[in-house]
């Protein structure tokens, strides 16, 4: 009997290993299935306030935006969809956020083992593949962390809504749950037609939502390492150093520049008091990390603010997090590569660690492919619409970075343009993770080398 149990356990282990060895197939299938299921549910007449069957594109766009935790919308979420439809969207955002964080974390651990690196964070098995019990432990820890964080955010928002915005406790709890899930999972969707603009002068709501987005965009691996080793920053992994360092610089720089640019803009920060302007600037700097919510009208922002947000959206958040983009680790690593090259150093170091050349090539490949995808999407959208270049570029970058911020042109893109955005959201959600894991898992040494020859660069 024990032999049979051992054989079943071995078969389960082989299935897990085979699935993790093909991350592109597993991730694409999982997200694709969730999108199709969500589309089918949202096409039911019960999903709309009018009780009528929505169009296929409306349902597909909303389901893709929810599962890929993007936040772009072509219909008013709170006005168009019924309570049933809103619950479907809520569950899709939860599934999308948990799914990407879980898969990214597990694949990161698999990759670290395949590359022969020391697994510091969670799994200490002796083999070079994840055991089934380790996968379960990772899943359990991520789910608990996510749900506890969402529960805390929900409690704060519920009390605030009920005591300061004349909502019943039931309505306040419902809105609190929806926006807590949306914020932590970087969903970007809101039940309010103005997103979070009505709370621009409310520091408790603004800072609570911003804090949830930051936690979700840091990534589980970094959070777990900090909880175990926060007193010894010199021993932090390169992932944690890059994530915290680059994120801190981008948030501070973004807050400062956006606040300065919008300070006297009567359509955004102009009417606000000084403390509210600072909080609004902080909010606008954090949301491009993939949060997607807005406390002022994005379309009324000045061009320099839009350009800065495009850059922040393209970079995104931390690896193995709910955020999109090429990730702050990719951007930070490339910055260290450039710095080492400028100093004439043959090796790239981050803190007390030397970064392998394979990691450097992977970061470069992901960044260039991201640029190519955004440019291709922008080019196609320009051909399909009459909107100006800066608005279209903003929309394409927001879709690729799974951010959800928009200057307001999403409903006016036409069906063709909206389908292009659907493709950008889906590829942007699974692309960087799939590419990173595929490059790392397929790494192998050549059995021979050609003669070396330098070429002119620049």
C-alpha positions, 0 to 999 in steps of 0.5 A: 500500500505504501508503495502505491502511495509513493508511486502516486506521490512521484507521479504528482511530483513529475506532473508539477515539475513538467508544468513548471518546466514550461511556464509560457504554456502554463501561464498563457493557458491559465490566463486565457481560460480565466479571460474566456470564462469571465467573458462568458459570465459578463455576456449574461444579461444578468451582468448588466444594469439594463438586463440586456446582453452586452456586446462581445467586445465589451465583455471581452475587454472588461474580462481581460482588463480584470484578469490581467489586473489592468484597469482600462475600461470602455464602459462605466464599471459601476454604472454599466454592470450589475451587482452580479457583473461587479462581483464577477469583475471582483473575482477576476481581479482577485484570481488575476492578482493571486495567479500572477503573484503565485506563478511568478513566485514559484517560477522565480524559485524554479529559475533560481534552482536551475541556475544553481543559486542559493534559495534564500527565501522559502524553499530549502529542499535538497533537490533542484526541483520544487517538491509538491509540498513546497508548492503548497506552502508557497501557495498557502503563504501567498494567499494568506498574505494577500487576504490579510492585507485586503482585509485590513484595507477593506476595514479601513475603507469601510469605516471611512466610507460609512462615517464620512460619506453618508453610506450605509454600512453594507454599501460601505463594506461592499465598496471597501472590499471592491476597492481593496481587491482592486488596489492590492491586485493593481486592478485599477477598476473602480465603482465610481465614474471618476475613479478616486477623484472624489477622495483627492482631499481625503488623506485616509482613503488616498494613503490607504489605497496607495499603501495597498498598491505599494504592497502589491507591487513590491512582490511576495519574495521581497516582502517575505525576505524583509519579514525575516531579515529586515535588520540586516540589509547587507544580507539582502538579495539582489532582488530585494536591493533593486526592488526597494532601491529603484522603487524608492527613487522612482516614487520620490522622483515621480512625486516631486516632478509631478507635484511641481508640474501640476502645482498651478494647473487649475484642472488638477492640483491647482485648487488643492491645499498644499498638503493635499497637493503633496498627497495627490502627487504621491498618489499620481506617482505610485499609481503608474506602478500598475495601480491604475486608479486616479485622484485627478483627471489624467486627461487634464494633466500637463504633457510633462506629467504624462511623459513621466507617467508613461516612463513609470508605467513602462518600468512598472513594479517589482518582480513576482508582484501584481504589477506589470511593466518590464519591472524595476529589477530589469530597469535597475539592473540595466542602470547598473550595467550602464554605470559599470560600462561608464566606469570601465568595469568588466563586471557588474556589482549590486551591493556585495553581489556580482550579477551574472552576464546571463541576467544582464542579457535577459534584462536587455532582451525584456526591455527591448522587446517591451519597447518594441511591443509598445511602439508596435501597439502605438503604431497600429492604434495611430492607424486606427484612430484619429487621436494625437500621438501622446494620448495614443502612446499613453494608452498603449503603454498603460495597456502593456504595463497593465496599469489602467490609467487613461487620458479618456480615449479608451471608449473612443478607440473603436472596436478595432482599437479596443481589440488591439488594447486587449492584445496589449493587455494580455501580452503585457501581463504574461509576456515579461514573466514568460520571457524572463523564465523562458530565457533563464530556463533555456540557458545552456553552455555552447560546446564550441565558440567562434573567434571573437571580433569587436565591432564599432558601437555608437 
